[in-house]
Amino acid sequence: MGVPAVWTVFLMAACTACVAPALADERPAGHPDTGEAATAWRFEPDDSRIDFELAALGMIGIHGRFPRFEGGSTWDPVARAWRIETRIDATSLEISPERYLSWARSSEFFSVTRHPLVVFRSDPAPESLLREGGVLTGQLVLRGVERAVRFRVAPARCQPDQSACMIDVSGEINRRQFGMESRRLTLSSQVALRLQLRAVRVDP
């Protein structure tokens, strides 16, 4: 399946609009006012996927997905940068084989009752990232633990003036860094994540 992360992510990755922040009155030094307004895109869950995969006993793949999430991407014309944020409803977890579902929802793994949200917030990303692809860095909050993560964005030909585009983010996280210490002898520490996100422009 070639996924992310247990989510993800995880970065950004259920179902409300992302609203573009207003530009500040004072522009940061070194960033001239281009006259462009900040623009935003929301992720459409019905046309998107957030999946993860890890290995059991070194060879059996455990596949999971989160069908409920929300978030979006924002283009800041002053900083000439993208930001991506995704908020995942961990309680919507689906997993195969299904016999792992109760364990995956429990305090040994996602702990969905105590920590129902998984959040990815990217660092500012260059204008070329969603067009040409590259490395996306940011912060992933999982089980209440926040860690810096690095994902890879596939070339998507996304431009600030487009009405919609697909963003494909993938990478790996180490589950033990987020307190998932159980079954260390039978389950891999590395969790592959993939976020396939359809972003639709939000009209001002």
KAZIDA-V915341 format. One record per backbone hydrogen bond with DSSP energy under -1.0 kcal/mol. NH is the residue of the N-H (numbers start at 1). CO is the residue of the C=O. E is the energy in kcal/mol with one decimal. If there is no record, write none. Layout:
# KAZIDA-V915341
nh co e
NH CO E
NH CO E
This chain:
# KAZIDA-V915341
nh co e
7 5 -9.9
9 10 -4.9
15 69 -1.5
31 28 -2.1
39 75 -1.8
41 73 -3.1
42 200 -2.6
43 71 -2.6
44 198 -2.5
47 44 -1.4
48 45 -1.4
49 196 -2.8
51 194 -2.8
52 64 -2.6
53 192 -1.9
54 62 -1.8
56 60 -3.4
57 186 -4.1
59 56 -1.9
60 56 -2.5
62 54 -3.2
63 96 -2.8
64 52 -2.6
65 94 -2.3
66 50 -2.2
70 87 -2.2
72 85 -2.1
73 41 -1.7
74 83 -2.7
75 39 -3.0
76 81 -2.9
80 76 -1.3
81 76 -1.6
82 125 -2.8
83 74 -1.9
85 72 -2.6
86 120 -2.4
87 70 -3.2
88 118 -3.6
89 68 -2.3
90 88 -1.1
90 116 -2.6
92 89 -1.7
93 90 -1.5
94 65 -2.4
96 63 -3.1
100 97 -1.8
101 98 -2.1
104 100 -2.8
105 101 -2.0
109 106 -1.5
110 104 -2.3
111 106 -2.6
112 105 -1.6
115 111 -2.8
118 88 -2.1
119 141 -2.0
120 86 -2.7
121 139 -2.4
122 84 -3.1
123 137 -2.9
125 82 -2.8
129 126 -1.8
131 128 -1.1
132 128 -3.6
133 129 -2.1
134 153 -2.1
136 151 -2.9
138 149 -1.6
139 121 -2.7
140 147 -2.9
141 119 -3.3
142 145 -2.6
145 142 -2.0
147 140 -2.3
149 138 -2.5
151 136 -3.1
152 170 -3.3
153 134 -3.5
154 168 -2.6
157 131 -1.2
158 130 -2.6
162 159 -1.9
165 199 -2.0
167 197 -3.2
169 195 -3.0
170 152 -2.3
171 193 -1.8
173 191 -2.2
175 189 -2.8
177 174 -1.5
178 175 -1.6
179 176 -1.5
180 175 -1.9
181 179 -1.4
187 183 -2.4
188 55 -2.7
191 173 -2.9
192 53 -2.8
193 4 -2.8
193 171 -3.3
194 51 -2.3
195 169 -3.5
196 49 -3.1
197 167 -3.2
199 165 -3.1
200 42 -2.8
201 163 -3.5
202 40 -3.3
